[in-house]
Amino acid sequence: MNRRSTLLAAFALTAAAALTLSACGSDENSAAKNSDKVAGADTDGEKSASPSPSASEANGRPKITFPSGAKSVFEYEKTGNTAKDAALADSTLSVNSVDEAILQGSTDTKALGFYNTDKALSAYITYVRKYIDDGETWVGKTRYFNYKVTLSGAKKAYVTYCSDESRSYIKNKQTKKVDRSPATANAYVLYNTSLTLMTDGIWRTTDVVSNRGSETCQP
């Protein structure tokens, strides 16, 4: 069974976010699709790996940790635009914060409320609680790809991306049983997120819409 068994609540984003939908399925990041690292292409063409979830963060950022057996990988290329690249990086930390909350079985983790706020935080709390109430967690690897970031002024960004959950699975905490049923189209999800640059320099996710089974994200 695909690990994200419940859709995130869908909230209405602005028209600017909707314009990025068609770009999510483009081939501009196709070279990075088979990588287990963030394809951070600097201006000299060299690639660098994304910080691991357990890496310490600066400027008061909370540490995010994953247990062994669970992994998220992010595939995107740096744009060369400082604001866009910062929004992309904080977007991945928002994702990691949600997964950390699921893996820890708690909605009170520091990172969840640090990288998410407003409607997004409310939706993610509801989402994490579904796992907790069902006595479930997840194992395996989830891949995030086909990133597109758009800026609206100096303090607003819209990030769209796809997820591939075909290699991540629901695990029952009590029985330790892992549901490795074959993946279906529902293993592929399209996300549209809205981020706001706060006074402390963090791009926090404020709104989110997901579309499970999106044809845009399917191979």
C-alpha positions in Angstrom: 0.0 0.0 0.0 1.3 3.5 -0.8 2.3 5.1 2.4 0.3 8.2 2.0 -3.1 6.6 2.3 -5.0 9.8 2.9 -5.1 12.9 0.7 -4.0 16.2 2.2 -6.8 18.7 2.5 -7.0 20.8 -0.6 -7.0 24.6 -0.2 -7.4 27.2 -2.9 -4.2 28.8 -4.0 -3.8 31.9 -6.0 -3.8 31.9 -9.8 0.0 32.2 -9.8 0.3 28.8 -8.3 -2.1 27.3 -10.8 0.1 28.5 -13.7 2.9 26.3 -12.5 0.9 23.1 -12.8 1.7 22.4 -16.4 5.4 22.9 -15.8 5.6 20.2 -13.2 5.4 17.5 -15.9 8.1 19.0 -18.0 11.4 17.3 -18.9 13.7 20.0 -17.7 14.8 17.9 -14.7 14.8 14.6 -16.5 18.6 14.2 -16.0 18.1 14.1 -12.3 15.2 11.6 -12.1 17.4 8.6 -11.4 19.5 10.2 -8.7 19.2 9.5 -5.0 20.6 13.0 -4.3 19.3 16.5 -4.7 20.7 17.5 -8.1 22.0 20.9 -7.0 23.6 22.1 -10.2 25.8 25.1 -9.3 26.9 27.6 -11.9 30.0 25.5 -12.7 27.9 22.4 -13.4 28.9 20.4 -10.3 26.3 18.6 -8.4 26.0 18.6 -4.6 24.0 16.4 -2.3 21.1 17.6 -0.2 21.7 17.8 3.6 20.5 14.6 5.3 17.4 14.9 7.5 19.7 14.5 10.6 22.0 17.3 9.7 22.1 20.2 12.1 20.8 23.5 10.9 21.9 27.0 11.5 20.0 30.2 12.5 17.7 28.4 15.0 16.5 25.8 12.6 15.4 22.6 14.3 17.3 19.4 13.7 15.3 16.9 11.7 15.9 13.2 12.2 14.7 10.0 10.4 15.0 6.5 11.7 16.8 3.9 9.7 14.6 2.4 7.0 12.9 5.6 5.9 14.3 8.0 3.4 13.2 10.9 1.3 15.2 12.1 -1.7 14.7 15.4 -3.6 15.6 15.8 -7.2 15.9 19.4 -8.5 18.5 21.7 -10.0 19.4 25.0 -8.5 18.1 27.9 -10.5 20.9 30.4 -9.7 18.3 32.8 -8.3 19.0 33.2 -4.5 15.3 33.6 -3.5 14.1 30.7 -5.6 16.8 28.4 -4.4 16.1 29.3 -0.8 12.4 28.6 -1.3 13.2 25.3 -2.9 15.5 24.3 0.0 12.9 25.2 2.6 10.2 23.4 0.7 12.2 20.2 1.1 12.6 20.8 4.8 8.8 21.3 5.1 8.3 17.9 3.5 10.9 16.4 5.9 9.2 18.0 8.9 5.9 16.3 8.0 7.6 12.9 7.5 9.6 13.3 10.8 6.3 13.9 12.6 4.8 10.8 11.1 7.9 8.7 12.0 8.0 10.0 15.5 4.2 9.7 16.0 3.8 13.2 17.2 2.4 16.5 15.9 4.5 18.4 18.5 7.8 18.1 16.8 9.7 21.4 16.5 10.2 21.2 12.8 6.6 20.7 11.9 5.5 24.1 13.3 8.8 25.7 12.2 8.6 25.1 8.5 4.8 25.2 8.1 2.1 27.7 9.2 -1.4 28.8 8.5 -3.6 26.4 6.4 -0.6 24.2 5.5 0.2 23.5 9.2 -3.5 22.7 9.9 -3.6 20.3 7.0 -0.4 18.6 7.9 -1.4 18.2 11.6 -4.6 16.5 10.4 -2.6 14.3 8.1 -0.1 13.2 10.7 -2.8 12.5 13.2 -4.4 10.1 10.7 -1.2 8.0 10.8 -1.1 8.2 14.6 -4.7 7.3 15.1 -4.3 4.3 12.7 -1.2 3.1 14.6 0.9 3.4 11.4 4.2 4.7 10.1 6.1 4.2 6.9 9.3 2.7 5.6 11.2 2.7 2.3 12.0 5.6 0.0 9.9 8.5 -1.4 11.2 10.4 -4.3 10.3 14.0 -5.0 11.0 15.4 -8.5 9.8 17.7 -11.4 10.2 20.8 -9.3 9.1 24.2 -10.5 9.3 27.5 -8.5 7.7 30.8 -9.3 8.1 34.0 -7.3 5.4 36.6 -6.8 7.1 39.7 -5.4 9.9 39.5 -2.8 8.1 37.4 -0.2 5.9 34.9 -2.0 6.8 31.7 -3.8 4.9 28.9 -5.4 6.6 25.5 -5.6 5.1 22.5 -7.4 6.6 19.1 -7.5 5.7 15.4 -7.9 6.2 12.5 -5.5 6.9 8.8 -6.3 5.8 6.6 -3.4 6.1 3.3 -5.3 9.0 2.3 -3.0 7.6 3.5 0.3 5.2 1.4 2.4 2.8 1.5 5.3 4.0 -0.2 8.4 1.8 -1.2 11.4 3.5 -0.1 14.6 2.0 -2.8 16.7 2.4 -5.8 14.4 5.5 -4.5 12.6 3.9 -5.7 9.4 4.8 -3.8 6.2 2.2 -3.7 3.4 4.2 -4.2 0.2 1.3 -4.4 -2.1 2.2 -3.5 -5.7 2.1 0.2 -6.5 -0.8 1.7 -8.4 -1.3 5.1 -10.1 -2.0 6.5 -6.6 1.6 6.2 -5.8 2.2 9.3 -7.8 1.1 12.7 -6.3 1.3 16.2 -7.6 1.8 18.9 -5.0 1.2 22.7 -5.3 2.5 24.7 -2.3 2.6 28.3 -1.4 5.5 29.7 0.7 6.0 33.0 2.4 9.3 34.6 3.3 9.1 35.4 7.0 11.1 38.1 8.9 13.6 35.5 10.2 14.5 34.6 6.6 12.7 31.3 6.5 10.4 30.4 3.6 7.5 28.7 5.4 4.9 26.7 3.6 1.5 28.3 4.2 -0.8 26.4 1.8 -0.9 23.1 0.0 -2.9 21.2 -2.5 -2.3 17.6 -3.5 -3.6 15.5 -6.4 -3.1 11.8 -5.9 -2.9 9.7 -9.0 -1.9 12.7 -11.1 -1.1 11.6 -14.7 1.4 14.5 -14.8 3.6 12.6 -12.3 3.2 9.1 -13.5 6.1 7.5 -15.5 
